[in-house]
Amino acid sequence: MTISHTRLTTALALTGALVLGTPALALAAPAAPTAAAEAKQSAHAIPFTAATVTQQADGTFTLGWTAPGTRGVTVYAGTDPEDIRHRKPVARGAGSATVTVTGLAAADRWYFELVPDRGESLVVADRSLHLASAPNFRDAGGYRTTDGHWVRMGVVYRSGDLGKLTDEDLAKLRRLGIRTVFDLRTPGEQKTAPDRIPAGATAVDANVLGVPDTGAFNVTTPQAAVQAMVDAERTMVSADSARTAYHALLDSVVERDDENILFHCTAGKDRTGWASAALLTALGVPRESVEADYLASNTYRAAEIAATLAKLPPAYQAVYKPLLDVRPEYLNAGFDEVQRAFGSFDAYLKSGLGLDRRDLRDLRSQLLVG
């Protein structure tokens, strides 16, 4: 079956009408390391193999963690991830525990420092920013790498359409230090739904698809829709425009100079999803966690997807649903294309995205802790 480039771009751009409300989502727990991997960690390494934060509707927070080899963990809270004061703990627990934190005042974002009785501490937060106007707006960090480091939170963010952000949202994003916004959409999408970005932020056009606009989508079966999404994922790996866009994004993270970065497309799931997958893989995050991050768009966008499908005749719902969600086979197609076109992910980073060893070292220095 032949899929035209126009149909690929339309498949990637298709999104439903936004609806208010977004569910809380905990940090996806990375795969637990093997005993041998744990043994290699130094006594000063971060001992946590899993850590989750979920902000509840009533303003309380549920925290869970696993830290093999520790007997106790003390939790402190703060609104600046770089300056959490150890004046008064908000919770304590054993080396593996789930706790509830109450009584915190309203804030742009609460971060929690998990301080073990041995080893380095870890700062985590609810990944979602809980923006009703952009439900798939979330932190790209908070994942554990295969060698025991963690991806720093509060530095790189990912999202869908920014056109409905409120003035209050924009003020919040400015206070969170977002100073560069990468728009991965086509010029046509940008014209239809112009971005709203924080005051003082720099907008960067990074058209992944390399075409002026999207076109009509004309597949008539669910199978054809799935195939279009699979082929689109492969395009995001091999197309010159995609490689240029993702190089610019990753290079900006390398050179960010302590300024925080946001990248987005229309739904925040396909072009944005591969951007996050490439970033996390380059940092050493295991494939299971990369996939969890990718599939989380289905949870954040559940209300959007349901609202869009409800507007379609029943005969069309099954055809359009593969375009609205994300599936493991889509992400797998991207990694398969990396292998086919470049031979390995390291070769993709070097030959496809133009990142040398120094770039990768600096990228990891910017984003990894522990």
Secondary structure, 3 states (H helix, E strand, C coil): CCCCHHHHHHHHHCCCCCCCCCCCCCCCCCCCCCHHHHHHCCCCCCCCCEEEEEECCCCCEEEEEECCCCCEEEEEEECCCCCCCCCCCCEEEECEEEEEECCCCCCCCCEEEEEECCCCCEEECCCECCCCCCCCCEECCCCECCCCCEECCCCEEEECCCCCCCHHHHHHHHHCCEEEEEECCCHHHHHHCCCCCCCCCEEEECCCCCCCCCCCCCCCCHHHHHHHHHHHHHHHHHCHHHHHHHHHHHHHHHCCCCCEEEEECCCCCCHHHHHHHHHHHHHCCCHHHHHHHHHHHHHHCHHHHHHHHHCCCHHHHHHHHHHHCCCHHHHHHHHHHHHHHHCCHHHHHHHHCCCCHHHHHHHHHHHEEC
